[in-house]
Structures are given as C-alpha cells and as structure tokens.
Amino acid sequence: MATFSETKTPYEFLIRWDNNGVIQGAHIAFLETVLKDEQVITQTQSSVESVEIAGQLGFPLSDVLSQIQIDALKQVDVLNLEIEVLKSEIEILKNPA
C-alpha cells in the first residue's frame, strides 16, 4: 500500500528596511510538499505570513534565526530609536527657541 506524507519547509524569507536601515517588516513563505512513497507528487508555495519582529505577532522568528541573531535585531531596533531621539535633541539644542 502506498504511503503518503506532507512536509512544510521554509521557501522564502523577506525583510524590508527603510531609507535609514531600520527593519520595517518581514515575511516568510513555505514550500508545502506531498509525497507518495517518498516521491514528490506536488509542491506548492504557501501564502506569505508575517514574521514576529519588534514585539509584533507573527511567525516565530526563533524558527528561522538563532537567539543571538534575534537579540541582535532587537538591540538594533532599540539603538536606532535612541539615535533618532538624540538627533532630535541635538536639533533642539542647535536651534533654541
């Protein structure tokens, strides 16, 4: 009797940055494969789904990246925000009212 199985493997990982190099969003798509007796019958790309970054809900980033990489990306977000705040403060000091 034939044996059928299904697999779901990462197919595509997309990250978008803004003009300042800050990550704006990320998505992942999977390749869904149906096998019959370990021979591929069909393969289809799934719809993309959001990836969990900057505290947003979505596909668990830990399934794609290591914890070190996740921590580094979170730190980049924090540091970029601090840079923007400091730039604003510098402009205020340069141009007092």
Backbone bond lengths (Angstrom), bond angles and torsions (degrees), N, CA, C in turn:
res aa  C-N    CA-C-N  psi(-1)  N-CA   C-N-CA  omega(-1)  CA-C   N-CA-C  phi
1 M - - - 1.436 - - 1.524 108.89 -
2 A 1.324 115.72 141.23 1.467 121.56 -178.74 1.529 110.85 -68.80
3 T 1.329 114.53 145.11 1.460 121.43 176.76 1.521 108.43 -109.84
4 F 1.339 116.17 124.25 1.459 122.10 178.54 1.529 109.27 -106.75
5 S 1.326 115.78 143.67 1.461 120.40 175.31 1.529 109.03 -148.51
6 E 1.314 114.88 160.82 1.462 121.47 178.59 1.515 108.83 -127.52
7 T 1.330 115.32 143.13 1.458 120.30 175.21 1.520 108.65 -129.79
8 K 1.312 115.01 155.30 1.465 122.11 177.16 1.523 106.47 -134.58
9 T 1.331 116.38 113.10 1.462 120.92 -177.23 1.523 109.86 -123.85
10 P 1.341 117.13 148.35 1.471 118.96 177.06 1.527 110.17 -57.84
11 Y 1.330 115.76 137.50 1.458 121.45 -177.62 1.532 111.20 -118.51
12 E 1.332 115.71 -39.99 1.463 119.62 -174.30 1.526 108.69 -150.29
13 F 1.320 116.12 138.16 1.460 122.18 177.76 1.519 107.10 -130.71
14 L 1.322 117.45 120.79 1.460 122.13 -174.31 1.518 109.63 -122.86
15 I 1.334 115.74 129.17 1.464 121.51 174.77 1.520 107.90 -122.98
16 R 1.336 115.76 136.14 1.463 121.45 176.54 1.525 109.45 -112.75
17 W 1.335 116.03 135.57 1.455 122.42 175.61 1.521 109.02 -113.27
18 D 1.343 116.87 157.92 1.465 119.59 173.33 1.532 108.42 -90.47
19 N 1.340 116.36 -174.05 1.466 120.61 -177.34 1.519 113.47 -64.91
20 N 1.331 116.90 -18.79 1.464 121.14 -179.59 1.527 112.57 -97.31
21 G 1.327 117.09 5.29 1.454 120.57 178.56 1.516 114.48 83.16
22 V 1.347 116.96 15.88 1.463 121.03 178.83 1.526 108.51 -92.90
23 I 1.327 116.11 132.33 1.459 119.89 179.64 1.521 109.67 -64.44
24 Q 1.314 116.10 128.04 1.459 122.19 -179.53 1.523 112.91 -102.05
25 G 1.307 117.27 -22.35 1.461 120.69 -179.79 1.508 111.03 175.99
26 A 1.326 114.54 163.48 1.464 119.89 179.45 1.521 108.89 -148.66
27 H 1.323 115.27 146.00 1.465 121.63 179.50 1.521 109.59 -137.94
28 I 1.322 114.57 154.95 1.458 120.71 177.81 1.523 108.86 -133.27
29 A 1.323 116.15 145.42 1.470 122.29 173.71 1.527 107.38 -126.72
30 F 1.312 115.62 152.88 1.456 121.39 -178.59 1.519 110.58 -119.59
31 L 1.316 115.70 157.52 1.447 122.61 173.12 1.525 106.37 -103.67
32 E 1.323 115.53 116.45 1.459 121.02 -179.32 1.533 107.89 -99.50
33 T 1.324 115.30 122.08 1.466 121.70 -173.27 1.521 110.08 -119.77
34 V 1.327 115.91 135.52 1.468 121.80 173.61 1.527 106.69 -109.78
35 L 1.327 114.64 128.85 1.463 121.09 -178.11 1.525 110.43 -117.04
36 K 1.323 115.15 143.72 1.465 121.70 172.26 1.524 105.74 -123.34
37 D 1.321 115.09 117.18 1.463 120.20 -176.53 1.530 111.00 51.16
38 E 1.334 115.19 43.04 1.463 125.22 178.15 1.528 114.10 65.82
39 Q 1.321 117.79 14.24 1.458 122.50 174.06 1.526 108.16 -106.20
40 V 1.338 116.79 135.36 1.459 121.20 -177.76 1.522 110.48 -67.22
41 I 1.339 115.12 126.32 1.467 121.14 174.64 1.522 109.22 -97.92
42 T 1.328 116.15 -50.38 1.465 120.88 178.53 1.525 109.88 -142.60
43 Q 1.324 114.74 152.64 1.457 122.26 171.86 1.514 107.17 -138.70
44 T 1.315 115.86 127.56 1.458 119.96 177.14 1.524 109.20 -133.89
45 Q 1.330 114.18 145.85 1.460 120.00 176.70 1.525 107.97 -83.60
46 S 1.317 116.30 132.11 1.464 120.34 178.32 1.521 110.22 -75.82
47 S 1.313 116.14 167.16 1.458 120.76 171.61 1.521 107.87 -65.87
48 V 1.325 116.11 149.13 1.466 118.82 178.62 1.511 109.61 -72.60
49 E 1.321 115.74 150.31 1.453 120.71 175.68 1.518 109.26 -131.87
50 S 1.326 115.72 149.77 1.457 120.94 179.99 1.516 110.72 -62.67
51 V 1.317 114.53 149.83 1.460 121.45 176.28 1.520 107.95 -104.92
52 E 1.314 116.20 143.11 1.458 122.88 -178.61 1.530 109.65 -72.65
53 I 1.356 116.47 106.34 1.460 121.05 174.36 1.517 108.44 -136.38
54 A 1.308 115.68 153.58 1.465 122.53 177.39 1.523 111.55 50.49
55 G 1.317 116.62 38.93 1.456 120.46 176.70 1.514 115.44 79.40
56 Q 1.325 117.91 2.23 1.463 120.66 179.60 1.523 109.79 -80.16
57 L 1.326 115.41 154.27 1.461 120.00 175.94 1.521 109.63 -77.10
58 G 1.304 117.15 151.00 1.453 121.68 178.43 1.505 110.48 160.17
59 F 1.330 115.80 -168.26 1.462 121.63 178.02 1.524 108.43 -57.91
60 P 1.324 118.48 133.31 1.471 120.36 -176.89 1.525 112.23 -61.35
61 L 1.292 115.90 116.77 1.459 121.21 179.44 1.520 111.25 -59.54
62 S 1.333 117.03 -28.56 1.465 120.58 -179.25 1.526 112.30 -65.04
63 D 1.337 117.26 -18.51 1.459 119.69 176.10 1.524 112.01 -77.05
64 V 1.349 116.59 -11.40 1.457 121.08 -177.59 1.531 111.45 -114.32
65 L 1.318 116.36 -39.62 1.462 121.48 -175.77 1.523 110.87 -117.40
66 S 1.308 115.42 159.87 1.460 119.54 175.84 1.525 109.57 -77.86
67 Q 1.312 117.50 162.87 1.460 121.41 -179.71 1.520 111.28 -60.63
68 I 1.318 117.90 -34.98 1.465 120.82 178.32 1.525 110.14 -62.19
69 Q 1.320 116.96 -43.43 1.462 120.25 179.32 1.522 110.85 -66.70
70 I 1.318 117.64 -39.99 1.464 121.56 178.51 1.522 109.58 -61.97
71 D 1.327 117.04 -46.82 1.462 120.62 179.83 1.524 110.97 -61.54
72 A 1.329 116.64 -39.55 1.466 120.21 179.06 1.525 111.08 -64.29
73 L 1.332 117.64 -42.01 1.462 120.28 178.49 1.524 111.63 -64.61
74 K 1.324 116.99 -39.75 1.467 120.28 177.12 1.526 110.16 -63.15
75 Q 1.329 116.20 -41.79 1.464 120.01 179.40 1.529 111.04 -64.76
76 V 1.317 117.40 -38.22 1.473 120.90 176.58 1.525 109.97 -59.44
77 D 1.333 117.57 -43.82 1.466 121.14 178.22 1.524 110.92 -60.21
78 V 1.333 116.49 -45.00 1.471 121.13 -179.68 1.524 110.20 -63.13
79 L 1.325 116.87 -46.87 1.457 120.56 -178.28 1.529 112.35 -66.35
80 N 1.318 117.81 -37.71 1.461 120.12 177.06 1.525 111.32 -64.10
81 L 1.313 117.08 -38.90 1.463 120.39 176.45 1.524 110.54 -64.28
82 E 1.331 117.40 -43.59 1.464 121.11 177.73 1.526 111.15 -61.05
83 I 1.321 117.01 -40.03 1.467 121.07 178.37 1.522 110.28 -60.76
84 E 1.331 117.18 -45.03 1.464 120.53 -179.89 1.532 111.48 -62.84
85 V 1.329 116.41 -40.88 1.470 120.62 178.10 1.527 109.88 -63.30
86 L 1.324 116.48 -46.18 1.465 120.14 -179.48 1.529 111.89 -64.62
87 K 1.322 117.74 -38.10 1.464 120.35 176.85 1.527 110.35 -61.62
88 S 1.325 116.27 -41.84 1.466 120.28 178.21 1.518 110.91 -62.85
89 E 1.324 116.78 -42.63 1.467 120.75 179.53 1.522 111.42 -64.88
90 I 1.331 117.57 -38.43 1.463 121.54 177.54 1.518 110.02 -62.97
91 E 1.321 117.53 -44.22 1.472 120.88 179.44 1.524 110.93 -62.04
92 I 1.323 116.98 -39.31 1.476 120.58 178.75 1.524 109.26 -64.29
93 L 1.340 118.02 -42.52 1.460 121.74 179.40 1.520 111.63 -67.45
94 K 1.319 118.25 -34.33 1.472 121.94 178.87 1.520 111.09 -69.15
95 N 1.320 116.52 -34.44 1.465 121.36 -174.51 1.524 110.13 -123.84
96 P 1.341 117.25 69.50 1.464 118.26 179.18 1.537 111.35 -63.76
97 A 1.305 116.25 146.99 1.471 120.09 -178.80 1.491 112.13 -77.63
